[in-house]
Amino acid sequence: MTKPYTKDRYSRTLIRAITRRRQVVKLKAVIHKAPVILSGVLIGILMATRAFATIYYVSTSGNNQTGDGSTTRPWATLSFACSRLNAFGDTIHVNAGSYTDNTQCVLARGVKIAGDSRNTVTINTAANPYVLASSGVPTVDGSNEISGITFTGNNTNTAITSAGRNNQKIHDNHFLNCAEGILLYGIMPRYINPADGSETGTAISAGPNKLFSVNPAATDWAIGVEIYNNTAVNSQFKFHTIQGAKIHHNIVNNAAALRNAFGATSYFWSGVQFYNNEWHLFRNDQTNIGLEVWHIDNDSKFYNNIGDGWWSLLTNIGGIDTPYSFEVYDNDISSNVTAGDAHQALEIGYHLSKVRVSGNYFSNTGANKTYNRQIAIHGSGPMSQYTITNNVFYNNDGPAIEIDATNTTPGAIINPANIDNMFIYNNVFDIMQGGASSGVLLSNNGSSGDLDGVFVRNNIFMNVAYGVNFYPAPVTMSGNFYDHNTISNAIGNVNSTGSSTFTIGTTYSFAPGILASGDRWKNYYLPNGPNSNLVDRGTVVGLPYLGAAPDIGPYEYAVLAPPAPPDGLTVIAP
């Protein structure tokens, strides 16, 4: 007999129905979430695997046949250890000792090599390259790290090659007698003849000719690279197609060998920070270069470096150049290496716009007279918006800055030089060829190029022939200004040849009131007091200043160190 529905019975039935429905809904939710839960489990397993990554060992007492890579049964060679490991996050620890290993180490993604220390671990090798960390493009996450080893080569091989991998760290190593200590790139760039437009693809350099050069694709770059605290003797480093890299605190000593330091030639740097590096060369010529990079953009920065020999930083083929293609600031570019056929300290040119050179020290330091041009701006194509400020140019064997509108590169399809908007503000030019050369040289050599918009302001010229000279006079010039400079022990401000192309404003002929003691870079050229004839005697050009007006020269009064690199520089025309 069915009991009639009472209030209590109805309530209990309703509760059971609702409970069953909730259980079904929960079961469906669990079923739908199963893939997410499984994915989470897999991620957790992967993270746990990485968290418990294993350290394997290599030792001079190890054995590749009977060892298992443990602390008690280590392997004998790094190359054998690399052949055994491919788990992401594993580490090969190389114990102290001297090894000879002529077999290539093929390094899997995510595997790290950690030597005991570069002072205690030496690996002698003729393998080329010895360590190979290679993937194709598009580039992949490599997450390799190599540290704590001295690599001794045979003068013709490469110690480490990294190709097609992001997030690479190479640090605290020493490289001896390696043709290349480190060769690293995303995609290997290709060089084509400037007059040949038949090749297609990305990461193509046509050298000085922008017309056929092509930037790397988005997935061609090696991203997240860090190269630091390495030392090298008779070895060089070369990096191509790197984006957002940090290269710092490396020391290269090639003073006893005709070998480059960085580049020569490297291609395609984007947003790279290159700082606190030091190098020493054998001589200053086309085959012995301190730093050479072609195709630089995205406000790459070169700062706080010490380097003798010459720097060559060339071309921006249309990449991001906000606020600059690149900046060169607060570097010591002084030298007494043997002079060769390169002549210049810093070469910047060829299809290049938006460059800042600020707060650097340029000097010949001895009888070898390494440099006869401290900044050379030349080559083909448009070159514009160069800001050259707050530098010290001292004791050069020629003009400090040469701006040359000559087409200097042979080839059937080369754009003539078109140079404009060169802003030369608040520098000091002291002793140019014993007083026989000028601070700024403008030349053309009769080519079809033109040179316009040279602004020379607030500079100190002392012990020079002229502030601005012409040799030979440029064929086409206009819109140039020279004002609020002081000059002493010189023939004059602007050479009469071609001076009609300059608007000459306020000039001073007094000897500058400077401290004239101490470090020439840091404080020698500081105003010698609040009443110095340099204080408040300049004109506003967009640089920061103290007092009623800018001081003349590289340093404002009471600033006890080179000023911070100016930001947001604004050009103010008269």
C-alpha positions in Angstrom: 0.0 0.0 0.0 1.5 3.3 -1.1 1.7 5.8 1.7 0.2 9.1 0.9 2.6 12.0 0.5 3.0 13.9 3.7 4.9 17.0 4.2 7.8 15.1 5.7 7.8 12.3 3.1 7.8 14.9 0.3 10.7 16.7 1.8 12.8 13.5 2.2 12.1 12.5 -1.5 13.0 15.9 -2.8 16.2 15.9 -0.8 17.2 12.5 -2.2 16.5 13.6 -5.8 18.5 16.8 -5.4 21.4 14.8 -3.9 21.4 12.3 -6.8 21.4 15.2 -9.3 24.3 16.8 -7.5 26.3 13.6 -7.6 25.7 13.3 -11.4 26.7 16.9 -11.9 29.9 16.3 -9.9 30.7 13.1 -11.8 30.2 14.9 -15.1 32.5 17.7 -13.9 35.2 15.2 -13.0 34.9 13.6 -16.4 35.2 16.9 -18.2 38.1 18.0 -16.0 40.0 14.7 -16.5 42.2 16.0 -19.3 43.1 19.1 -17.3 43.8 17.0 -14.2 45.9 14.6 -16.2 47.8 17.5 -17.8 48.4 18.9 -14.3 49.7 15.5 -13.1 52.0 15.3 -16.1 53.3 18.8 -15.5 53.8 18.0 -11.9 55.7 14.8 -12.8 57.9 16.9 -15.3 58.6 19.5 -12.6 59.4 16.8 -10.1 61.7 15.2 -12.7 63.5 18.5 -13.2 63.5 19.2 -9.5 65.3 15.9 -8.9 67.6 16.2 -11.9 70.7 14.1 -11.5 74.3 15.2 -11.3 76.8 13.0 -13.1 80.5 13.1 -12.7 83.6 13.0 -14.8 87.0 12.5 -13.3 90.6 11.8 -14.3 90.3 8.5 -12.3 87.0 7.6 -14.1 86.3 4.9 -16.6 83.9 5.1 -19.6 83.5 1.3 -19.7 82.8 0.4 -16.1 81.6 3.8 -14.8 78.0 4.9 -14.3 78.6 8.6 -13.7 78.2 8.4 -10.0 80.6 10.0 -7.5 82.1 6.6 -6.8 82.2 5.4 -10.4 82.6 8.5 -12.6 83.2 8.6 -16.3 86.6 9.5 -17.8 85.7 12.1 -20.4 83.1 14.9 -20.9 82.3 13.7 -24.5 81.3 10.3 -23.2 79.1 11.8 -20.5 77.4 14.0 -23.1 76.7 10.9 -25.2 74.9 9.3 -22.2 72.7 12.2 -21.0 69.6 13.8 -22.5 67.3 14.5 -19.5 66.4 18.1 -19.3 68.0 19.6 -16.1 70.7 17.0 -15.7 74.2 18.3 -14.9 77.7 16.9 -15.8 80.2 17.9 -13.1 83.8 17.8 -14.3 86.1 17.2 -11.4 89.5 19.0 -11.0 92.2 17.7 -13.3 93.7 17.8 -16.8 92.0 15.9 -19.6 92.7 15.2 -23.2 89.5 14.6 -25.2 89.4 14.7 -29.0 85.9 13.4 -29.3 83.1 15.9 -29.9 80.6 16.5 -27.1 77.1 16.6 -28.5 75.1 18.5 -25.8 71.4 17.7 -25.4 68.9 20.4 -24.6 68.7 21.3 -21.0 71.9 19.5 -20.0 74.4 21.6 -18.1 78.2 21.3 -17.9 79.8 22.5 -14.6 83.5 22.2 -14.2 85.0 22.4 -10.8 86.7 25.7 -11.7 88.5 27.1 -14.7 91.6 27.3 -12.5 91.5 23.5 -11.7 89.9 21.9 -14.8 91.7 21.9 -18.2 90.4 20.0 -21.3 92.9 19.8 -24.2 91.1 19.1 -27.4 91.5 19.2 -31.2 87.8 18.4 -31.9 86.1 21.1 -34.0 83.9 22.2 -32.4 84.5 20.4 -29.1 81.1 21.2 -27.5 78.2 21.2 -30.0 74.8 22.4 -28.7 72.9 22.5 -32.0 69.3 22.7 -33.1 67.7 24.1 -36.2 65.3 27.0 -36.7 62.9 28.0 -35.5 65.1 28.3 -32.4 64.2 26.2 -29.3 64.7 26.5 -25.6 68.2 25.1 -25.0 68.7 26.1 -21.4 72.2 24.8 -21.5 74.8 26.2 -19.2 78.6 25.7 -19.5 81.0 26.9 -16.8 84.1 26.3 -14.8 86.5 24.9 -17.5 89.7 25.9 -19.3 89.4 24.8 -22.9 92.8 24.5 -24.7 92.5 24.2 -28.4 95.0 23.6 -31.3 94.8 27.2 -32.7 92.3 26.1 -35.5 89.3 24.7 -33.7 86.3 26.1 -31.9 85.7 25.2 -28.2 81.9 25.8 -28.0 79.3 26.1 -30.8 75.7 26.9 -29.9 73.3 27.0 -32.8 69.5 27.5 -32.8 69.1 27.5 -29.1 67.6 30.1 -26.7 68.4 30.7 -23.0 72.1 29.7 -23.2 74.6 30.6 -20.4 78.3 30.4 -20.9 80.3 31.8 -18.1 83.4 31.6 -15.9 85.5 29.6 -18.5 88.9 30.2 -19.9 89.7 29.7 -23.6 93.3 29.2 -24.7 94.6 28.9 -28.3 91.1 28.5 -29.9 90.3 30.0 -33.3 86.9 30.7 -31.7 86.4 30.2 -28.0 82.6 30.6 -28.5 80.6 30.6 -31.7 76.9 31.3 -31.0 74.0 32.1 -33.3 70.3 31.5 -33.8 70.4 31.0 -37.6 73.7 31.3 -39.3 73.6 34.5 -41.4 74.6 34.5 -45.1 76.8 37.0 -46.8 76.1 37.9 -50.5 78.0 40.0 -52.9 76.7 43.6 -52.8 75.8 43.5 -56.5 74.0 40.2 -56.4 70.2 40.2 -55.6 69.5 36.6 -56.7 69.4 35.0 -53.2 66.3 34.9 -51.0 65.7 34.2 -47.4 66.3 35.8 -44.0 69.4 36.9 -42.1 71.2 37.9 -45.3 73.9 40.5 -45.2 75.0 42.4 -48.3 77.6 44.2 -46.3 77.6 47.9 -47.0 74.6 47.7 -49.4 71.3 47.9 -47.7 69.3 47.0 -50.8 69.8 43.2 -50.6 70.3 42.8 -46.8 67.4 41.1 -45.0 66.9 40.9 -41.2 66.4 37.6 -39.4 62.8 36.3 -39.1 61.2 36.4 -35.6 62.1 32.8 -35.0 65.7 33.1 -36.3 67.1 34.9 -33.3 68.9 33.3 -30.4 67.1 34.8 -27.4 68.0 35.0 -23.7 71.8 34.5 -24.2 74.2 35.4 -21.4 78.0 35.3 -21.9 79.9 36.5 -18.9 83.0 36.2 -16.7 85.0 34.4 -19.4 88.6 35.0 -20.1 90.5 34.2 -23.3 94.1 34.2 -24.6 94.8 33.8 -28.3 91.1 33.2 -28.8 88.1 35.1 -30.1 84.3 35.2 -29.5 81.7 35.5 -32.3 78.0 35.9 -31.9 75.4 36.2 -34.8 71.6 36.7 -34.8 71.3 37.4 -31.1 68.4 39.3 -29.6 68.2 40.7 -26.0 71.6 39.1 -25.2 73.8 40.2 -22.3 77.6 40.0 -23.0 79.6 41.3 -20.1 82.7 41.0 -17.9 84.7 39.0 -20.4 88.4 39.6 -20.9 90.3 38.8 -24.1 94.1 39.1 -24.3 95.3 38.6 -27.8 98.3 41.0 -27.4 100.7 38.3 -28.5 98.7 36.9 -31.4 97.2 38.3 -34.6 93.6 37.4 -33.6 90.4 39.4 -33.2 88.6 39.8 -29.9 84.8 40.0 -30.5 83.2 39.5 -33.9 85.2 40.1 -37.0 82.6 39.7 -38.3 79.4 39.3 -36.3 76.0 39.9 -37.9 72.6 41.0 -36.6 72.5 42.2 -33.0 69.1 43.4 -31.7 68.6 44.9 -28.3 72.0 43.5 -27.1 73.8 44.8 -24.0 77.5 44.6 -24.3 79.3 46.0 -21.2 82.2 45.7 -18.8 84.3 43.8 -21.3 88.0 44.3 -21.9 90.3 43.3 -24.7 93.9 43.8 -25.8 95.2 43.3 -29.4 98.5 42.8 -31.2 98.0 45.6 -33.7 95.4 47.8 -35.3 94.6 46.6 -38.8 91.9 45.0 -40.9 92.7 41.5 -39.7 93.0 42.5 -36.0 89.7 44.0 -34.7 88.5 44.5 -31.2 84.8 44.5 -31.9 83.0 44.3 -35.3 79.2 43.9 -35.8 77.1 44.5 -38.9 73.4 45.2 -38.6 72.6 46.5 -35.2 69.2 47.8 -34.0 66.6 48.0 -31.2 68.8 50.3 -29.0 71.7 47.9 -28.5 74.1 49.3 -25.9 77.9 49.2 -25.7 79.1 50.7 -22.4 81.8 50.6 -19.7 84.2 48.6 -21.9 88.0 48.9 -22.2 89.4 48.1 -25.6 92.4 48.9 -27.6 92.5 48.3 -31.3 89.4 49.4 -33.3 85.7 49.1 -33.1 83.5 48.7 -36.2 79.7 49.1 -35.7 77.9 49.3 -39.0 74.4 49.5 -40.6 70.9 49.3 -39.5 68.8 47.9 -42.3 65.4 49.0 -41.1 64.9 47.4 -37.7 63.7 49.1 -34.6 65.7 52.2 -33.9 63.9 53.9 -31.0 65.3 55.8 -29.4 68.6 54.7 -31.1 69.8 51.9 -33.3 72.7 51.7 -30.8 74.5 53.6 -28.1 78.2 53.7 -27.4 78.9 55.4 -24.0 81.3 55.5 -21.1 84.0 53.4 -22.8 87.8 53.7 -22.6 88.9 53.5 -26.2 92.6 54.2 -25.8 95.6 52.4 -27.2 99.3 52.0 -27.8 99.2 48.9 -30.0 101.1 49.0 -33.3 99.4 51.1 -35.9 98.2 49.2 -39.0 96.0 49.8 -42.0 92.8 50.4 -40.0 93.7 53.8 -38.5 90.4 54.6 -36.7 89.3 53.9 -33.1 85.6 53.8 -33.7 84.0 53.3 -37.2 80.3 53.9 -37.5 78.6 54.2 -40.9 77.0 52.6 -43.9 73.2 52.9 -44.0 72.9 53.9 -40.4 70.7 56.3 -38.5 70.0 57.2 -34.8 73.3 56.6 -33.1 74.6 58.1 -29.8 78.3 58.2 -28.8 78.6 59.8 -25.4 81.0 60.0 -22.4 83.8 58.0 -24.0 87.6 58.6 -23.7 89.6 58.3 -27.0 93.4 58.5 -26.9 96.7 57.4 -28.2 98.6 56.5 -25.0 102.2 56.1 -26.5 104.6 56.4 -29.3 102.9 53.9 -31.6 100.2 56.4 -32.5 97.6 53.7 -33.0 94.8 56.1 -34.2 94.8 58.8 -36.7 91.0 59.0 -36.7 89.1 58.6 -33.4 85.6 58.5 -34.9 85.3 57.7 -38.6 81.9 58.2 -40.2 81.9 57.1 -43.8 80.6 54.7 -46.4 77.6 54.5 -48.6 73.9 55.1 -48.2 71.9 57.4 -45.8 73.5 58.2 -42.5 71.7 60.6 -40.1 71.0 61.6 -36.5 74.4 60.9 -35.0 74.7 62.4 -31.5 78.3 62.8 -30.4 78.4 64.4 -26.9 80.5 64.6 -23.7 83.5 62.7 -25.1 87.2 63.4 -24.5 89.3 63.3 -27.6 93.0 63.4 -26.6 96.3 63.1 -28.3 95.3 61.8 -31.7 97.5 61.5 -34.7 95.0 63.2 -37.0 91.5 64.8 -36.8 89.4 63.4 -34.0 86.2 63.1 -36.0 86.1 62.5 -39.7 82.8 62.8 -41.5 83.4 61.5 -45.1 80.7 61.6 -47.7 82.7 59.6 -50.1 81.4 56.3 -51.5 84.3 54.2 -50.3 83.0 50.8 -51.2 83.4 49.3 -54.7 80.4 47.6 -56.4 77.9 48.2 -59.2 74.9 48.8 -56.9 76.0 51.0 -54.0 74.1 54.0 -52.8 76.2 57.2 -52.6 76.7 58.6 -49.1 73.9 61.0 -47.9 74.9 62.3 -44.6 72.9 64.8 -42.5 72.1 65.8 -38.9 75.4 65.2 -37.1 75.2 66.7 -33.7 78.6 67.3 -32.1 78.0 68.9 -28.6 80.0 69.4 -25.4 83.2 67.5 -26.2 86.8 68.4 -25.7 89.4 68.1 -28.5 92.9 68.3 -27.1 96.2 67.8 -29.1 95.3 66.6 -32.6 98.6 65.6 -34.3 100.6 67.9 -32.1 98.4 70.8 -33.2 98.7 70.1 -37.0 95.2 68.5 -37.4 91.7 69.6 -36.6 89.0 68.6 -34.2 86.4 67.8 -37.0 87.3 67.0 -40.6 84.7 67.1 -43.3 85.6 65.6 -46.7 84.0 64.3 -49.9 86.7 63.5 -52.4 84.5 64.5 -55.3 81.9 61.8 -55.1 78.2 62.2 -55.7 77.4 62.1 -51.9 76.3 65.1 -49.9 76.9 66.3 -46.4 74.4 68.5 -44.6 73.3 69.6 -41.1 76.5 69.4 -39.1 76.0 71.1 -35.7 79.2 71.9 -33.7 78.4 73.5 -30.4 79.7 73.9 -26.8 83.0 72.2 -27.5 86.5 72.9 -26.3 89.2 72.9 -29.0 92.8 73.2 -27.8 96.1 72.4 -29.5 94.4 71.9 -32.9 94.7 73.4 -36.4 91.0 74.3 -36.7 87.8 73.5 -35.0 86.4 72.3 -38.3 88.5 71.7 -41.4 87.7 70.6 -45.0 89.9 68.2 -47.0 88.9 68.2 -49.7 86.0 70.6 -49.4 82.7 68.7 -49.8 80.9 69.2 -53.1 77.5 69.6 -51.5 77.0 71.2 -48.1 74.3 73.2 -46.4 72.6 73.9 -43.1 75.7 73.7 -40.9 76.2 75.6 -37.6 79.3 76.3 -35.5 78.8 78.3 -32.3 79.6 78.7 -28.6 82.8 76.8 -28.9 86.1 77.9 -27.4 89.4 77.5 -29.2 93.0 78.1 -28.1 96.4 77.4 -29.6 95.0 77.0 -33.1 94.9 78.7 -36.5 91.1 79.4 -36.3 87.6 78.1 -35.8 86.6 77.0 -39.3 88.9 76.7 -42.2 88.2 79.4 -44.8 87.9 76.7 -47.5 84.2 75.8 -47.4 83.5 78.0 -44.4 80.8 79.8 -46.3 78.7 76.6 -45.9 78.7 77.2 -42.1 76.8 79.6 -40.1 79.3 80.8 -37.4 77.7 82.1 -34.2 79.3 83.1 -30.9 82.9 81.9 -30.5 85.5 82.3 -27.8 89.3 82.4 -28.2 90.3 82.1 -24.5 92.3 79.2 -23.0 89.7 77.1 -21.2 89.6 77.3 -17.4 89.9 73.7 -16.5 91.5 71.8 -13.6 94.3 70.6 -15.9 95.3 67.9 -13.4 94.1 64.4 -12.5 92.7 61.8 -14.7 92.1 63.2 -18.2 89.0 61.2 -18.6 87.4 61.7 -15.2 88.3 65.2 -14.0 91.1 66.9 -16.0 88.7 68.9 -18.1 86.3 69.9 -15.3 85.8 73.7 -15.0 88.4 75.0 -12.4 85.8 76.7 -10.2 82.4 78.4 -10.2 83.9 81.4 -12.0 85.6 79.4 -14.8 85.2 80.9 -18.2 83.5 77.7 -19.2 80.6 77.9 -16.8 77.3 79.1 -18.2 79.0 80.1 -21.5 77.4 77.5 -23.8 74.1 77.4 -25.6 71.1 75.1 -25.0 71.2 72.0 -27.1 68.9 69.6 -25.2 71.5 68.2 -22.8 71.0 68.6 -19.0 72.8 71.4 -17.4 73.3 73.3 -14.1 73.0 77.1 -13.7 71.8 79.7 -16.1 73.1 78.0 -19.2 75.1 75.0 -20.2 78.8 75.0 -19.5 81.3 74.5 -22.4 83.0 71.2 -22.6 82.1 67.7 -21.5 81.5 68.3 -17.8 79.2 70.7 -15.9 80.8 72.4 -12.9 80.7 70.4 -9.7 80.1 67.2 -11.5 82.9 65.0 -10.2 82.5 62.1 -12.6 81.4 61.7 -16.3 77.8 62.7 -16.4 75.1 60.0 -16.8 74.3 59.4 -20.5 71.7 61.9 -21.5 68.2 60.6 -22.2 65.7 62.0 -24.7 68.2 64.3 -26.4 66.5 67.1 -28.2 68.1 68.9 -31.1 67.6 72.7 -30.8 68.5 74.5 -34.1 69.3 78.2 -33.9 
